[in-house]
Amino acid sequence: MKKLKIQDNLKDRIWNVDKTGLMYVAKRKQSGCRNREEICIHQDVHRTWRNHDLVSCICANGTWILPFIIFKGSRWNEAYKKDCLPNTQVHLSDRGWITKELFLLWFQFFLDSTGGSPKPMLLLMDSQGVHITPQVIELAKVVKVAIIN
């Protein structure tokens, strides 16, 4: 922090980003006799697991930016944005996980969302280092965001 000269007003300059994998099961209707029903439901549950990533970011002052959600899939469906907060970012990837390309999109979304924040800023990351590309590093230098993984 001394190197970045951000000792003053720290709470407005420190951000933390983290990704969490969310899983859910598509519900199936029950039918048939009780014993067969339990077996069928059990099998259906295991075949209908869905996973996606949620990238969230909060500032030390308590403010936060909107979620960045990544669903598994390759074809867009408007239902992905159903019940989301307005302007929430929703994207797709083959596995439902964040990729290097999506991380760059998230970083640009972060910069747009924090445009009025004092610079330089410190962005603390947990397990995202694998997604940092030279493009992200160069962009972070230009806009004065120090990334700590």
VENKA-V240493 format. One line per field, one symbol per residue. phi: phi as a letter, one per 40 degrees, with the letter a starting at -180 (. if undefined). Layout:
BEGIN
phi=???
END
This chain:
BEGIN
phi=.cccfbccfdccbbbbbabbcbbabccbccagcdccdccccdccdccbcbbabbbbabcccgcabccbbbccibbcbdccccgccdgccbbbadbgbcbccccccccccccccbdcccbcbbbcbbgbdcccbdcccccccccgbcbbb
END
